[in-house]
Amino acid sequence: MPYSNSVRQTPRVIQDGPAGGLERPPRNGKPDMQDHSPLASRPSDGPKPAPAKASPKGRATSNYFVETITTEQRFESIANDWNRLSATAEFPNVFMTFDWFRAWNQRFAREDRSGQRRLNVLVLKKDGCIVGVAPLIRWKVSRFGISGRKMEFVGREADYNDLVLGNDPAGQTEAIVEFLAQTQNEWDMVNLRFLRETGNSLGVTEHALSNAGLTYRIVPEEERCPYMPIDAPSSELISRRSRPARHTLQKQQRRLKRMSPGGLRVRIIEEPQKEPGLLEKLIALERQKKVGGKRVDSWLARYPEVFQSLFSGLGSRGWIRVALMELGDLPVAWVWAFRCGKKLWGYNRGFNASFSRLSPGTILDTALIDYAFSHGYEEYDFLRGEEAYKRQWCTSIHQSYWLRIWSRNWIPRLHALVYLDLKPAFRRLLGRSV
């Protein structure tokens, strides 16, 4: 069944925008994808925040005070406030949690031998309390001998990126943009990938950028995220699919039933951090993953300390679910999913190649869908990439966006001129589409 696209497909050009500088590679075995994370997500009511400690490094905007955090000690001190904002968000995003940012930032900081990378977390305060966070880092980049200062999210490992905002998303978005306009001498470009639009978050952002007089451009990301609403158990959802998809899914279900008496079972693990040796089992299975018939490096094995940290931090806060297929005591396949409010996000997977005929990933997806329906979840998101195994389930997609902002300094102004005016002009002369 073809996807129904509920978001804009045409580029949104506000004033301009280029890309450039360092970018993290995509996950091995998983195409580089997009995220659907709102720039302005409105958290629901939660416990009253504790007053934040005053800091001299900040700047007042119209209605908020914005502090820039550049040290690990100060960063660690805002963990409770950041966790509170994530836990009470109207549109929860696991990729914007404190634990996610810390785990990946620590890894990338160790990899940065040049010393060109640093924390640049923007913290919004009102009446002395932390009410929002823009989780950014800053790079010093160089192209063609010209150096620049670029701000972006922590890495390319997240499928959706957001700002972590409180109950005034429009006002807080405007405050962050106003802060960027006030501090243009401290940065050259802001490069934000995989932004999810929720409600009118992009419209609010565009309005704030226009009012601030900043040059920017917003375009759709190329890779999108297939998803499916969950309003029935898997058996009914399968019955709605096309005949070929229905036949494939039902055949795989029958295989599972035939093998169940032999000890084949599926478990949904809600507290993976409490199961000894689980991460090692997942890594061992993922080492057998193949893409295009070729074995790829294990994504988990490349960053074991990151995923162990996520198990400990996010697992204990209830953000992680692991669907595990076992034959007796032998792990056969797994799917790592994130719980984000009333949605499940399927992040990564692996399986024993000897059991590929069973299509274990599809069987685990079925188990996760039934789990989601029985626990009141409303959506299963397969995240970035439109592979065939996702298309057999999904009828809709989420679109994410790429936002680039240039300061008024001469280097970024030149960059914007080349990217927004000269490059499209040359393409038109060469007969290419812009």
Secondary structure by P-SEA (a helix, b strand, c coil): cbbbbccccccccccccccccbbbbccccccccccccccbbbbccccccccccccccccccccbbbbbbccaaaaaaaaaaaaaaaaacccccccccaaaaaaaaaaaaaaccccccccbbbbbbccccccccccbbbbbcccccbbbbbbbcccccccbbbccccccaaaaaaaaaaaaaaccccccbbbbcbbbbccaaaaaaaaaaaaacccbbbbbbcbbbbbbbccccaaaaaaaccaaaaaaaaaaaaaaaaacccccccccccccccccaaaaaaaaaacccccccccccccccccaaaaaaaaaaaaaaccbbbbbbbcccccccbbbbbbcccbbbbccccccccccccaaaaaaaaaaaaaaaaaccccccccccccaaaaacccbbbbbbbbbbbcccaaaaaaaaaaccaaaaaaaaacccc
